[in-house]
Amino acid sequence: MEPILVDSHMHTPLCKHASGDPEQYAEVAERRGLRGVIMTCHNPVLNWGPHVRMEMNEFQTYLSIVEKARVKMLGRVEVLVGLESDFAPGMEAYLEKLHASAPLNYVLGSIHPQLAEYRERYFKGDAIEFQRTYFTHLAEAAETGLFDCLSHPDLVKNIFPRTWDLDVMLEHICVCLDRIAKTGMAMELNTSGLQKAIEEMNPGPVMLREMNKRNIPVVIGSDSHAPRRVGDDFGMACDLLTAAGYLEINFFIGRKRQTVPIAAAKASLKS
């Protein structure tokens, strides 16, 4: 069967915590029956988690290494350039300028509550309130219109996993999902959640069902930091989406949303 699905979340060594060049990610995608990959390395931001992202002066290098891989893999698998951009209130003007400076195919809006800078600014000693703040920021990120999709959208559950109680959080999550749905923005099902403290994809099944109720489009991403993880657990992700009531999966090219049926996408994958 012709490959139709794209893995929309992966990194390069420029982020200082990933390995493998874009060609290697693309080669794994080809073996797993994927149409393409979108490189989404962590965007440069001054004084915001500098140990986990490219430097300000490396952005052009990033664009160049992805372009090199695109050319090398022509006719085999698509290699597209995107970006995973951190969001916190006040970053809007900088992000708008950054995103306009390159021909990006896809921009993930991310909140990384594990970053020292985020915790210093927003954690006031109450884990539950910190979790609420995170979801509020997800809604605010969507409302900026700066992004195509919100990545790993319940990541905060892994920061203080012993305090995580979905029953406590669900009402606030649903309020935030209502805000996100009004923007038309997509949200990600991130398969790397299976490797985190709470071993389930981000988001979990209950939140996925709530997203489906609001007709929020979903993109699947592996969040690969090594080539071997490209396309990991995409079959399981298809099953989770189906169980949540979804019929379609999405990805972005040229910042335009593409939609494929889940059943066809799953059938096109190779083990």
Buried (B, 14 or more C-beta within 10 A) or exposed (E): EEBBBBBBBBBBBBBBEBEBBBBBBBBBBBEBBBBBBBBBBBBBBEEBBBEBBBEEEBBEEBBEBBBBBBEBBEEEBBBBBBBBBBBBEEBBEBBEEBBEEBEBBBBBBBBBBEBEBBBEBBBEEEBBEBBBBBBBBBBBBBEBEBBBBBBBBBBBBBBBEEEBEEEEBBEBBBEBBEBBBEBEBBBBBBBBBBEBEBEBBBBBEBBBBBBBBBEBBBBBBBBBBBBEBBBBBBBBBBEBBEEBEBEBBBBBBEBEBBEBEBEBBBEBBEE
